[in-house]
Amino acid sequence: LRPDGSAVWRVEYRIRLETENDTAGFESVQGDIENDSSAFADPFAERMRATAAHAENATGREMSVENVTVTATTEQLPQEYGVVTYRFVWTGFAAVDGDRVVAGDAIAGLFLDDRTTLELAWPDGYEAASVTPAPDERRSNAAIWTGPTTFGSDEPSVVVAPAATEGPGTTTAPGGDGAA
């Protein structure tokens, strides 16, 4: 998430490379992506734009999907995987209320299958005021849900605000009072 309500997305597809055929097949796809990335990025971008248009209608916020790219790499995780990664910016993904960023309504009711993970991360200097439902993993700047799970009609929901500041003898929480 960004303070302006946009979000930088990374969608990864991982393929385990267990055999020589798996590796050769992935290397072929990798070469195709390197030679003509738009053949992969353009159809993905159209699907994401349709998703954003649906979310725009549901939320009433103006949205767009921009700067779609695709790459293919291999990684050791510890087994070898081929990873196809799409990146893009979804403007208007979250609502901005003053200095608070409220995210989740654009993907409300999302289903994660048993091989899917959703990580909602927020910018440095922000902290979560609320996260619903409880994530499977919580980091200082992210909430992570691992499938299978079906979010409710108002889930997932993440509200972030600038982190509490501390001065001499005071602590202030977002929306809270200073304490001596």
C-alpha positions in Angstrom: 0.0 0.0 0.0 1.0 3.6 -0.6 -0.2 6.6 1.5 -2.1 7.9 -1.6 -4.3 4.7 -1.7 -2.5 3.1 -4.7 -0.9 -0.3 -4.3 2.1 -1.9 -5.9 1.2 -5.4 -6.8 3.4 -8.5 -7.3 1.7 -11.6 -8.5 4.0 -14.7 -8.6 3.3 -18.0 -10.3 5.8 -20.7 -9.1 6.5 -23.9 -11.0 8.6 -26.6 -9.3 11.4 -27.7 -11.6 11.7 -31.4 -10.7 12.7 -32.9 -14.0 14.7 -32.0 -17.0 11.4 -31.7 -19.0 10.1 -29.2 -16.3 13.3 -27.2 -16.6 13.3 -27.2 -20.4 9.7 -26.2 -20.5 10.2 -23.3 -18.1 13.3 -22.2 -20.0 11.2 -22.1 -23.1 8.6 -19.9 -21.4 11.3 -17.7 -20.0 12.8 -17.2 -23.4 9.4 -16.3 -24.8 8.8 -13.7 -22.1 12.3 -12.2 -22.7 11.7 -12.0 -26.4 8.1 -10.7 -26.3 7.0 -9.7 -22.8 3.9 -7.9 -24.1 2.4 -11.3 -25.3 2.3 -12.2 -21.6 1.8 -8.8 -19.9 -1.0 -7.5 -22.1 -3.5 -10.3 -21.5 -2.7 -10.2 -17.8 -3.1 -6.5 -17.8 -6.6 -6.8 -19.4 -7.7 -9.3 -16.7 -6.5 -7.0 -14.0 -8.1 -4.0 -15.6 -11.4 -5.9 -15.6 -10.9 -6.7 -11.9 -10.2 -3.1 -11.1 -13.3 -2.0 -13.1 -15.5 -4.3 -11.1 -13.9 -3.1 -7.9 -14.4 0.5 -9.0 -18.1 -0.1 -9.5 -18.4 -1.8 -6.1 -16.5 0.8 -4.2 -17.3 4.0 -6.1 -13.6 4.9 -6.2 -11.8 5.7 -9.4 -9.2 3.0 -10.2 -6.7 2.0 -12.8 -4.1 -0.6 -13.4 -0.8 0.8 -14.8 2.8 -0.2 -15.6 2.2 -3.9 -16.0 5.5 -5.9 -16.4 6.4 -9.6 -16.4 9.6 -11.4 -15.7 10.7 -15.0 -15.5 13.4 -16.2 -13.1 14.6 -19.3 -11.4 14.9 -19.5 -7.6 16.1 -22.0 -5.0 13.4 -22.2 -2.3 15.3 -24.7 -1.3 14.1 -26.8 -4.4 14.4 -25.1 -7.7 11.4 -23.2 -9.0 10.6 -21.3 -12.1 8.9 -18.0 -11.1 6.8 -15.9 -13.5 6.3 -12.5 -11.8 3.8 -9.8 -12.9 4.1 -6.3 -11.3 1.8 -3.4 -11.6 0.4 -0.4 -9.8 -3.4 -0.4 -8.9 -4.4 3.3 -8.4 -7.3 3.9 -6.1 -7.0 0.4 -4.6 -7.5 1.7 -1.0 -9.5 4.5 0.4 -7.7 7.4 2.1 -9.3 9.0 5.1 -7.1 11.8 6.3 -3.8 10.1 7.1 -5.4 6.7 7.3 -5.3 4.2 4.5 -8.2 1.7 4.4 -7.6 -1.3 2.2 -9.5 -4.5 1.3 -12.8 -3.5 -0.2 -11.5 -3.7 -3.7 -10.9 -7.5 -3.2 -13.7 -8.2 -0.7 -14.8 -11.8 -0.7 -11.6 -13.0 -2.3 -11.0 -16.8 -2.3 -7.5 -18.2 -1.7 -6.9 -21.8 -2.7 -4.5 -24.1 -0.9 -1.6 -22.8 -3.1 -2.3 -19.1 -2.7 -1.0 -16.5 -0.3 -2.1 -12.9 0.1 0.3 -10.4 1.6 -0.9 -6.9 2.3 2.0 -4.7 3.2 2.1 -1.0 4.2 4.7 1.7 3.9 7.5 2.3 6.4 6.4 4.8 9.0 2.9 3.3 9.1 1.3 0.7 11.5 -1.8 -1.3 11.4 -4.7 0.1 13.4 -6.8 -2.9 12.5 -6.6 -6.1 10.5 -9.6 -8.4 9.8 -9.8 -11.3 9.8 -6.8 -12.3 11.9 -3.9 -13.0 9.5 -2.0 -16.3 9.5 1.2 -14.4 9.9 1.8 -10.8 11.1 4.9 -8.8 10.4 5.7 -5.2 11.5 4.6 -3.9 8.1 2.4 -6.7 6.7 -0.5 -9.1 7.2 -0.3 -12.5 5.4 -3.2 -15.0 4.8 -2.5 -18.4 3.4 -5.2 -20.4 1.7 -7.5 -22.1 1.6 -9.7 -19.4 2.9 -12.7 -17.4 1.7 -12.9 -13.8 2.9 -16.2 -12.4 4.0 -18.0 -9.7 2.1 -16.1 -7.0 4.0 -12.8 -8.9 4.2 -9.9 -8.6 4.1 -9.7 -5.3 5.8 -6.5 -3.5 6.8 -6.5 0.0 8.2 -3.1 1.7 8.6 -2.0 5.1 9.9 1.2 6.9 10.6 3.1 5.1 13.3 2.9 6.4 16.9 5.4 9.1 17.7 7.3 9.4 20.9 8.5 12.6 22.4 10.1 13.2 25.8 7.7 11.7 28.3 4.8 11.1 25.8 3.6 8.3 23.6 0.9 8.9 21.1 -1.0 6.2 19.3 -2.8 6.8 16.0 -6.1 8.4 16.9 -5.2 8.3 20.6 -4.3 10.8 23.3 -0.8 11.6 24.4 0.2 9.9 27.7 2.6 11.3 30.2 
